[in-house]
Amino acid sequence: MFKVSTLCNGEDSGCGCVEVAVNLADAETGGTIGLRDSKTGITSVFTRHEWEGFIRGVKAGEFDI
């Protein structure tokens, strides 16, 4: 199930939201993380290791504009 931030007001906000889903079913790989755009529905899938690396980069400011 995809989850969206409580800060996203959905379609009324006029902007797209990022949705995240965690699949813990695959115990061997640690599960997968799905990330999608609420407007297009296009989904990217990451391993838990890839996702953790992304989160570390966000916290370190690697993607700040």
Gaussian input, Z-matrix of N, CA and C with variables (Angstrom, degrees):
# hf/3-21g

backbone

0 1
 N
 C     1     B1
 C     2     B2     1     A1
 N     3     B3     2     A2     1     D1
 C     4     B4     3     A3     2     D2
 C     5     B5     4     A4     3     D3
 N     6     B6     5     A5     4     D4
 C     7     B7     6     A6     5     D5
 C     8     B8     7     A7     6     D6
 N     9     B9     8     A8     7     D7
 C    10    B10     9     A9     8     D8
 C    11    B11    10    A10     9     D9
 N    12    B12    11    A11    10    D10
 C    13    B13    12    A12    11    D11
 C    14    B14    13    A13    12    D12
 N    15    B15    14    A14    13    D13
 C    16    B16    15    A15    14    D14
 C    17    B17    16    A16    15    D15
 N    18    B18    17    A17    16    D16
 C    19    B19    18    A18    17    D17
 C    20    B20    19    A19    18    D18
 N    21    B21    20    A20    19    D19
 C    22    B22    21    A21    20    D20
 C    23    B23    22    A22    21    D21
 N    24    B24    23    A23    22    D22
 C    25    B25    24    A24    23    D23
 C    26    B26    25    A25    24    D24
 N    27    B27    26    A26    25    D25
 C    28    B28    27    A27    26    D26
 C    29    B29    28    A28    27    D27
 N    30    B30    29    A29    28    D28
 C    31    B31    30    A30    29    D29
 C    32    B32    31    A31    30    D30
 N    33    B33    32    A32    31    D31
 C    34    B34    33    A33    32    D32
 C    35    B35    34    A34    33    D33
 N    36    B36    35    A35    34    D34
 C    37    B37    36    A36    35    D35
 C    38    B38    37    A37    36    D36
 N    39    B39    38    A38    37    D37
 C    40    B40    39    A39    38    D38
 C    41    B41    40    A40    39    D39
 N    42    B42    41    A41    40    D40
 C    43    B43    42    A42    41    D41
 C    44    B44    43    A43    42    D42
 N    45    B45    44    A44    43    D43
 C    46    B46    45    A45    44    D44
 C    47    B47    46    A46    45    D45
 N    48    B48    47    A47    46    D46
 C    49    B49    48    A48    47    D47
 C    50    B50    49    A49    48    D48
 N    51    B51    50    A50    49    D49
 C    52    B52    51    A51    50    D50
 C    53    B53    52    A52    51    D51
 N    54    B54    53    A53    52    D52
 C    55    B55    54    A54    53    D53
 C    56    B56    55    A55    54    D54
 N    57    B57    56    A56    55    D55
 C    58    B58    57    A57    56    D56
 C    59    B59    58    A58    57    D57
 N    60    B60    59    A59    58    D58
 C    61    B61    60    A60    59    D59
 C    62    B62    61    A61    60    D60
 N    63    B63    62    A62    61    D61
 C    64    B64    63    A63    62    D62
 C    65    B65    64    A64    63    D63
 N    66    B66    65    A65    64    D64
 C    67    B67    66    A66    65    D65
 C    68    B68    67    A67    66    D66
 N    69    B69    68    A68    67    D67
 C    70    B70    69    A69    68    D68
 C    71    B71    70    A70    69    D69
 N    72    B72    71    A71    70    D70
 C    73    B73    72    A72    71    D71
 C    74    B74    73    A73    72    D72
 N    75    B75    74    A74    73    D73
 C    76    B76    75    A75    74    D74
 C    77    B77    76    A76    75    D75
 N    78    B78    77    A77    76    D76
 C    79    B79    78    A78    77    D77
 C    80    B80    79    A79    78    D78
 N    81    B81    80    A80    79    D79
 C    82    B82    81    A81    80    D80
 C    83    B83    82    A82    81    D81
 N    84    B84    83    A83    82    D82
 C    85    B85    84    A84    83    D83
 C    86    B86    85    A85    84    D84
 N    87    B87    86    A86    85    D85
 C    88    B88    87    A87    86    D86
 C    89    B89    88    A88    87    D87
 N    90    B90    89    A89    88    D88
 C    91    B91    90    A90    89    D89
 C    92    B92    91    A91    90    D90
 N    93    B93    92    A92    91    D91
 C    94    B94    93    A93    92    D92
 C    95    B95    94    A94    93    D93
 N    96    B96    95    A95    94    D94
 C    97    B97    96    A96    95    D95
 C    98    B98    97    A97    96    D96
 N    99    B99    98    A98    97    D97
 C   100   B100    99    A99    98    D98
 C   101   B101   100   A100    99    D99
 N   102   B102   101   A101   100   D100
 C   103   B103   102   A102   101   D101
 C   104   B104   103   A103   102   D102
 N   105   B105   104   A104   103   D103
 C   106   B106   105   A105   104   D104
 C   107   B107   106   A106   105   D105
 N   108   B108   107   A107   106   D106
 C   109   B109   108   A108   107   D107
 C   110   B110   109   A109   108   D108
 N   111   B111   110   A110   109   D109
 C   112   B112   111   A111   110   D110
 C   113   B113   112   A112   111   D111
 N   114   B114   113   A113   112   D112
 C   115   B115   114   A114   113   D113
 C   116   B116   115   A115   114   D114
 N   117   B117   116   A116   115   D115
 C   118   B118   117   A117   116   D116
 C   119   B119   118   A118   117   D117
 N   120   B120   119   A119   118   D118
 C   121   B121   120   A120   119   D119
 C   122   B122   121   A121   120   D120
 N   123   B123   122   A122   121   D121
 C   124   B124   123   A123   122   D122
 C   125   B125   124   A124   123   D123
 N   126   B126   125   A125   124   D124
 C   127   B127   126   A126   125   D125
 C   128   B128   127   A127   126   D126
 N   129   B129   128   A128   127   D127
 C   130   B130   129   A129   128   D128
 C   131   B131   130   A130   129   D129
 N   132   B132   131   A131   130   D130
 C   133   B133   132   A132   131   D131
 C   134   B134   133   A133   132   D132
 N   135   B135   134   A134   133   D133
 C   136   B136   135   A135   134   D134
 C   137   B137   136   A136   135   D135
 N   138   B138   137   A137   136   D136
 C   139   B139   138   A138   137   D137
 C   140   B140   139   A139   138   D138
 N   141   B141   140   A140   139   D139
 C   142   B142   141   A141   140   D140
 C   143   B143   142   A142   141   D141
 N   144   B144   143   A143   142   D142
 C   145   B145   144   A144   143   D143
 C   146   B146   145   A145   144   D144
 N   147   B147   146   A146   145   D145
 C   148   B148   147   A147   146   D146
 C   149   B149   148   A148   147   D147
 N   150   B150   149   A149   148   D148
 C   151   B151   150   A150   149   D149
 C   152   B152   151   A151   150   D150
 N   153   B153   152   A152   151   D151
 C   154   B154   153   A153   152   D152
 C   155   B155   154   A154   153   D153
 N   156   B156   155   A155   154   D154
 C   157   B157   156   A156   155   D155
 C   158   B158   157   A157   156   D156
 N   159   B159   158   A158   157   D157
 C   160   B160   159   A159   158   D158
 C   161   B161   160   A160   159   D159
 N   162   B162   161   A161   160   D160
 C   163   B163   162   A162   161   D161
 C   164   B164   163   A163   162   D162
 N   165   B165   164   A164   163   D163
 C   166   B166   165   A165   164   D164
 C   167   B167   166   A166   165   D165
 N   168   B168   167   A167   166   D166
 C   169   B169   168   A168   167   D167
 C   170   B170   169   A169   168   D168
 N   171   B171   170   A170   169   D169
 C   172   B172   171   A171   170   D170
 C   173   B173   172   A172   171   D171
 N   174   B174   173   A173   172   D172
 C   175   B175   174   A174   173   D173
 C   176   B176   175   A175   174   D174
 N   177   B177   176   A176   175   D175
 C   178   B178   177   A177   176   D176
 C   179   B179   178   A178   177   D177
 N   180   B180   179   A179   178   D178
 C   181   B181   180   A180   179   D179
 C   182   B182   181   A181   180   D180
 N   183   B183   182   A182   181   D181
 C   184   B184   183   A183   182   D182
 C   185   B185   184   A184   183   D183
 N   186   B186   185   A185   184   D184
 C   187   B187   186   A186   185   D185
 C   188   B188   187   A187   186   D186
 N   189   B189   188   A188   187   D187
 C   190   B190   189   A189   188   D188
 C   191   B191   190   A190   189   D189
 N   192   B192   191   A191   190   D190
 C   193   B193   192   A192   191   D191
 C   194   B194   193   A193   192   D192

   B1=1.4359
   B2=1.5334
   B3=1.3104
   B4=1.4585
   B5=1.5212
   B6=1.3231
   B7=1.4666
   B8=1.5196
   B9=1.3116
   B10=1.4584
   B11=1.5319
   B12=1.3045
   B13=1.4606
   B14=1.5213
   B15=1.3083
   B16=1.4659
   B17=1.5241
   B18=1.3258
   B19=1.4657
   B20=1.5253
   B21=1.3157
   B22=1.4603
   B23=1.5276
   B24=1.3036
   B25=1.4620
   B26=1.5226
   B27=1.3039
   B28=1.4609
   B29=1.5081
   B30=1.3101
   B31=1.4558
   B32=1.5267
   B33=1.3314
   B34=1.4605
   B35=1.5235
   B36=1.3276
   B37=1.4605
   B38=1.5215
   B39=1.3325
   B40=1.4521
   B41=1.5172
   B42=1.3097
   B43=1.4598
   B44=1.5219
   B45=1.3035
   B46=1.4546
   B47=1.5149
   B48=1.2824
   B49=1.4602
   B50=1.5197
   B51=1.2992
   B52=1.4526
   B53=1.5170
   B54=1.3259
   B55=1.4616
   B56=1.5252
   B57=1.3338
   B58=1.4575
   B59=1.5209
   B60=1.3289
   B61=1.4670
   B62=1.5222
   B63=1.3185
   B64=1.4580
   B65=1.5162
   B66=1.3356
   B67=1.4566
   B68=1.5213
   B69=1.3091
   B70=1.4639
   B71=1.5182
   B72=1.3204
   B73=1.4592
   B74=1.5225
   B75=1.3146
   B76=1.4539
   B77=1.5276
   B78=1.3128
   B79=1.4663
   B80=1.5238
   B81=1.3340
   B82=1.4621
   B83=1.5271
   B84=1.3295
   B85=1.4646
   B86=1.5196
   B87=1.3158
   B88=1.4583
   B89=1.5046
   B90=1.3189
   B91=1.4577
   B92=1.5113
   B93=1.3122
   B94=1.4534
   B95=1.5244
   B96=1.3202
   B97=1.4541
   B98=1.5222
   B99=1.3187
   B100=1.4577
   B101=1.5128
   B102=1.3178
   B103=1.4608
   B104=1.5204
   B105=1.3412
   B106=1.4595
   B107=1.5219
   B108=1.3218
   B109=1.4605
   B110=1.5184
   B111=1.3303
   B112=1.4679
   B113=1.5239
   B114=1.3279
   B115=1.4660
   B116=1.5247
   B117=1.3316
   B118=1.4641
   B119=1.5186
   B120=1.3240
   B121=1.4568
   B122=1.5184
   B123=1.3427
   B124=1.4630
   B125=1.5262
   B126=1.3349
   B127=1.4601
   B128=1.5207
   B129=1.3184
   B130=1.4602
   B131=1.5203
   B132=1.3238
   B133=1.4665
   B134=1.5268
   B135=1.3238
   B136=1.4573
   B137=1.5243
   B138=1.3278
   B139=1.4629
   B140=1.5254
   B141=1.3004
   B142=1.4676
   B143=1.5320
   B144=1.3203
   B145=1.4650
   B146=1.5329
   B147=1.3219
   B148=1.4679
   B149=1.5247
   B150=1.3306
   B151=1.4671
   B152=1.5265
   B153=1.3273
   B154=1.4625
   B155=1.5256
   B156=1.3426
   B157=1.4638
   B158=1.5203
   B159=1.3234
   B160=1.4608
   B161=1.5262
   B162=1.3193
   B163=1.4672
   B164=1.5314
   B165=1.3371
   B166=1.4710
   B167=1.5302
   B168=1.3353
   B169=1.4623
   B170=1.5149
   B171=1.3296
   B172=1.4694
   B173=1.5217
   B174=1.3238
   B175=1.4668
   B176=1.5280
   B177=1.3392
   B178=1.4659
   B179=1.5297
   B180=1.3301
   B181=1.4601
   B182=1.5153
   B183=1.3409
   B184=1.4628
   B185=1.5261
   B186=1.3147
   B187=1.4622
   B188=1.5236
   B189=1.3233
   B190=1.4652
   B191=1.5278
   B192=1.2908
   B193=1.4731
   B194=1.5120
   A1=108.34
   A2=116.11
   A3=121.20
   A4=110.27
   A5=115.48
   A6=121.71
   A7=108.45
   A8=115.12
   A9=121.40
   A10=108.45
   A11=116.68
   A12=121.46
   A13=111.28
   A14=116.18
   A15=120.41
   A16=110.95
   A17=117.67
   A18=121.83
   A19=112.19
   A20=116.32
   A21=120.90
   A22=108.66
   A23=115.79
   A24=120.57
   A25=112.57
   A26=117.30
   A27=120.56
   A28=112.60
   A29=116.31
   A30=122.02
   A31=112.37
   A32=118.34
   A33=121.33
   A34=112.75
   A35=117.16
   A36=119.94
   A37=112.37
   A38=117.47
   A39=120.74
   A40=113.93
   A41=117.33
   A42=120.03
   A43=109.45
   A44=115.62
   A45=120.19
   A46=110.66
   A47=115.64
   A48=121.19
   A49=109.09
   A50=115.53
   A51=121.26
   A52=107.37
   A53=116.08
   A54=121.70
   A55=108.63
   A56=116.27
   A57=121.92
   A58=109.78
   A59=116.13
   A60=121.68
   A61=108.67
   A62=116.28
   A63=121.91
   A64=108.59
   A65=116.17
   A66=122.08
   A67=107.45
   A68=116.16
   A69=120.61
   A70=112.52
   A71=117.67
   A72=121.55
   A73=112.80
   A74=118.00
   A75=121.04
   A76=109.79
   A77=116.54
   A78=121.79
   A79=112.19
   A80=117.57
   A81=121.13
   A82=112.16
   A83=116.90
   A84=120.36
   A85=112.49
   A86=118.00
   A87=120.46
   A88=113.26
   A89=116.86
   A90=120.64
   A91=112.50
   A92=115.43
   A93=121.67
   A94=109.65
   A95=115.38
   A96=122.23
   A97=107.27
   A98=116.32
   A99=121.58
   A100=109.32
   A101=116.46
   A102=122.19
   A103=107.02
   A104=117.39
   A105=118.82
   A106=111.82
   A107=113.77
   A108=123.42
   A109=106.92
   A110=117.15
   A111=120.02
   A112=112.58
   A113=117.89
   A114=120.25
   A115=112.48
   A116=117.27
   A117=120.55
   A118=113.22
   A119=117.23
   A120=120.76
   A121=113.41
   A122=116.95
   A123=120.16
   A124=108.42
   A125=115.56
   A126=121.34
   A127=111.34
   A128=116.23
   A129=123.26
   A130=106.94
   A131=116.46
   A132=120.97
   A133=108.95
   A134=115.39
   A135=122.19
   A136=110.22
   A137=116.12
   A138=119.71
   A139=107.56
   A140=115.83
   A141=119.30
   A142=109.97
   A143=117.30
   A144=121.44
   A145=110.76
   A146=117.74
   A147=121.38
   A148=110.95
   A149=116.01
   A150=120.64
   A151=111.01
   A152=116.65
   A153=120.46
   A154=110.77
   A155=117.07
   A156=120.75
   A157=111.61
   A158=116.69
   A159=121.61
   A160=110.80
   A161=116.96
   A162=121.31
   A163=110.55
   A164=117.02
   A165=119.78
   A166=110.24
   A167=116.90
   A168=120.99
   A169=112.37
   A170=116.89
   A171=120.82
   A172=109.89
   A173=116.02
   A174=120.22
   A175=112.06
   A176=116.89
   A177=121.41
   A178=112.15
   A179=117.19
   A180=120.59
   A181=114.71
   A182=117.88
   A183=121.34
   A184=113.49
   A185=117.68
   A186=120.89
   A187=112.72
   A188=116.52
   A189=120.06
   A190=109.70
   A191=114.67
   A192=119.54
   A193=109.20
   D1=129.74
   D2=178.26
   D3=-79.69
   D4=142.22
   D5=177.66
   D6=-120.30
   D7=150.03
   D8=179.96
   D9=-126.45
   D10=151.60
   D11=179.45
   D12=-59.03
   D13=145.75
   D14=175.30
   D15=-68.17
   D16=-14.56
   D17=177.63
   D18=-79.19
   D19=-12.75
   D20=179.72
   D21=-88.27
   D22=125.92
   D23=-179.30
   D24=-93.55
   D25=17.74
   D26=178.69
   D27=70.98
   D28=-149.21
   D29=-176.04
   D30=-64.42
   D31=-26.70
   D32=-178.99
   D33=-68.41
   D34=-19.26
   D35=-175.64
   D36=-77.14
   D37=-17.15
   D38=-179.38
   D39=79.24
   D40=1.89
   D41=178.81
   D42=-129.64
   D43=159.20
   D44=177.37
   D45=-81.12
   D46=154.27
   D47=178.49
   D48=-118.63
   D49=153.11
   D50=174.58
   D51=-92.46
   D52=132.44
   D53=179.38
   D54=-115.37
   D55=142.74
   D56=-177.20
   D57=-126.60
   D58=137.46
   D59=175.20
   D60=-130.74
   D61=140.72
   D62=178.49
   D63=-114.95
   D64=127.78
   D65=177.73
   D66=-111.14
   D67=105.49
   D68=-178.61
   D69=-92.77
   D70=5.38
   D71=-174.31
   D72=-65.84
   D73=-28.78
   D74=-176.31
   D75=-91.98
   D76=84.86
   D77=-175.47
   D78=-63.79
   D79=-29.97
   D80=-177.68
   D81=-63.87
   D82=-39.27
   D83=-178.10
   D84=-100.87
   D85=-2.85
   D86=-178.13
   D87=85.58
   D88=10.07
   D89=178.53
   D90=89.42
   D91=175.38
   D92=178.67
   D93=-129.21
   D94=159.87
   D95=179.15
   D96=-120.32
   D97=128.02
   D98=175.48
   D99=-103.52
   D100=136.82
   D101=179.53
   D102=-129.76
   D103=127.23
   D104=-179.11
   D105=-141.46
   D106=159.18
   D107=176.57
   D108=-89.29
   D109=128.73
   D110=-176.65
   D111=-66.56
   D112=-25.11
   D113=-179.47
   D114=-79.12
   D115=-44.13
   D116=-174.55
   D117=-97.17
   D118=-26.21
   D119=-177.18
   D120=79.11
   D121=-0.30
   D122=179.01
   D123=-65.55
   D124=128.97
   D125=-174.07
   D126=-116.71
   D127=137.28
   D128=171.37
   D129=-112.50
   D130=142.86
   D131=-178.06
   D132=-118.67
   D133=134.56
   D134=-177.52
   D135=-126.74
   D136=150.70
   D137=170.75
   D138=-74.36
   D139=163.85
   D140=178.46
   D141=-60.78
   D142=-39.36
   D143=179.36
   D144=-61.79
   D145=-45.09
   D146=178.03
   D147=-62.12
   D148=-43.39
   D149=-178.48
   D150=-63.39
   D151=-43.73
   D152=179.76
   D153=-62.39
   D154=-37.73
   D155=176.08
   D156=-63.92
   D157=-40.60
   D158=177.48
   D159=-62.44
   D160=-46.71
   D161=-179.83
   D162=-61.72
   D163=-41.18
   D164=176.94
   D165=-60.10
   D166=-41.86
   D167=178.57
   D168=-63.44
   D169=-40.60
   D170=177.92
   D171=-61.64
   D172=-47.76
   D173=-178.57
   D174=-64.63
   D175=-30.39
   D176=-179.55
   D177=-83.63
   D178=-4.96
   D179=178.25
   D180=83.91
   D181=14.23
   D182=-178.10
   D183=-61.53
   D184=-23.50
   D185=-174.65
   D186=-110.76
   D187=9.63
   D188=179.15
   D189=-64.72
   D190=141.87
   D191=-179.77
   D192=-100.19

